[in-house]
Amino acid sequence: MSATIIRNGRVIDPANKRDEVADVYIADGKIVGSKSEIRSPKSEIEEIDAKGLVVASGLIDMHVHLREPGFSHKETIESGARAAAAGGFTTVVCMPNTAPVPDNPGTIAWIKDRACSISRVNVLPTGAISKNLAGEELAPIGSLAQAGVVAITDDGHCIQNHELMRRAVEYARMVGVPVLDHCPAAGEEAIVMRNILLAELCDHHIHCQHISTAGSVRLLREARARGVKISGEVCPHHIALTDEAIQNFDTNYKVNPPLRSQNDVDALLEGIADGTLSILCSDHAPHANFEKEVEFDAAPFGIIGLETELGLFLDLLVHKHRTIDIARLIQMYTVEPSRLLKIEAGTLSIGARADVTLIDPELEWTVRVDQFESASRNSPFDGWKLKGRAVRTIVGGKTVWKL
C-alpha cells in the first residue's frame, strides 16, 4: 500500500466547506481520515511539507483539445496530459474535433484506452452532437453515453439548425449528459439566447463555452436568476487581453471567440464575481509552428493554455483585480465542473480518489514557452510575469508532476 501525508498546508475543499491548516492523509490512492488508517511501514510513507501552500482537490479543466486521434503534430494525449499535470490539473475533458470524429462508440473506446495506457491525468472524452461535426444529422447520443462520454458538443462547429439542436438537447436529457455549446464569434449573444430558450423549453442543462461579451453575461445572469439550467465558462485570455492586442497581427492572439473590448472584459469580471460565470477553463488549442507562422487571416484560431491558465487566473482574479478569493477560484475548478459533468471528482472527502493539487499562491514566476510540456508553443503569454502557480500534482495518490 502506497501512502502519503501532506502536512501543514492550507486545505481548501469547497465541496465540504473546509478551509483550514491541516494534514491530508492518502493511502492506496484514496483520501483517508487519519494516520492510523495508513498501514504502510513508516519507511514507505512519503511526507510532503506544504507549509505556505494551498492543498486543493485536483483541478479540472473541462475544455481542452488534445488533438488525438488525427492531429498528433499539434498535440497528443500523452503530451497534453503532461501539460495538464504541469498546470496543476488532474482531470481534463477533451473536445471532439479530431479525425476521426468521436461520433461513435468505437472512437470513444480508442480515446479512453489510449488515455488509460499513456496519460498521467484523468482524460474524459466528449462525444459529438452531430455526425462528423457537420451539423446535419444527430450522432448516436445514447450509444455515446453508454460508451462513457461525460457530455456532448460539436465544439468549434456550433450547430446552426435550431431543430437539430433541440432534438440533441432532448436526447441528452434522456441519457443524462449535459450539452456543451460553442458560441461562435459572430452572433455569440444570439446563440446564448438560443441556448437559454432551449434549456428552458427542454428543462435540461446547456453549458455555454468560452463566454466573451458583456451581452452574453447579461443574458446568462437574467436566465440563471429565473432558474434556467444554463451556465457559462470563461477563459484566461478573454480577461487578460483585449482586442488592442491584435493590432500587430501576431497570430498567437487569434482566438475564437476573438479578443473583445475592455468593456467586455469588465463585464466578464463582474460575471465571475457574482457567480454568473461559474467555471474556469483554458480552451487549450495547440497548433504547430508552421500553422501559425502565416498571414493572420490564414492562421488557425486558438492558443495553448493548460500551463498558464491557473497562473493567469490567480494573478488577475485573486491578486490584481481581487474579483474572487482563492477558495472561490478552486471551487470554479473543482466543485462546479464535477457537478455539471456528474463525475466523482473535485473533493477531498474521505474515501475520494486522491487527486490533489498543491498551489503556491504567492510564487512569482515568468512564463517560458520553450519549457512547456505541450507539443505546441502558440501562446501570447511568453515572458509574462505571474503570481501564483501549481507546484505539485498528485493523481490517484501518486505525484505525476512537481516544480
Number of C-alpha atoms within 10 A of each C-alpha: 11 17 25 24 20 20 19 19 22 22 24 24 22 22 16 11 10 13 15 14 18 16 19 25 24 30 25 18 20 21 25 22 16 14 15 8 12 20 14 14 10 9 6 12 17 12 12 14 12 22 15 14 22 25 30 26 32 28 32 27 27 31 24 24 26 28 23 24 20 14 17 17 14 22 23 22 23 22 21 32 28 24 25 31 33 25 28 31 31 29 25 25 22 27 30 30 26 19 13 14 21 29 26 19 20 11 21 23 17 13 19 18 12 16 20 13 9 13 21 27 27 21 24 20 27 29 34 31 36 25 18 21 25 14 19 14 13 19 21 18 26 15 15 28 20 10 18 16 24 22 27 27 25 26 23 18 18 19 23 11 10 13 11 17 22 18 15 22 27 18 18 23 16 12 14 17 25 20 29 27 25 22 26 22 15 11 10 19 22 15 21 28 17 15 28 25 16 24 22 18 13 18 15 22 24 26 24 24 26 26 27 29 23 21 18 23 24 15 16 25 20 13 20 15 9 10 9 21 18 24 25 26 24 23 23 21 27 24 23 15 18 18 14 11 15 16 8 9 12 16 24 23 25 23 18 19 21 20 24 19 17 16 11 21 21 14 19 26 24 17 23 24 17 12 17 24 23 21 28 28 25 24 27 28 24 29 26 17 13 8 14 21 15 13 11 17 10 11 18 20 20 23 26 27 28 31 26 28 23 29 28 25 26 24 22 20 22 20 19 11 11 14 18 20 13 18 18 19 21 25 25 25 24 26 25 19 24 20 12 19 18 14 12 11 24 30 26 27 17 15 14 18 24 29 29 29 26 25 24 19 21 15 14 13 14 13 17 15 19 10 8 18 20 27 20 21 23 25 22 19 22 14 11 12 15 22 21 21 27 26 20 21 29 24 23 22 21 18 16 19 21 15 8
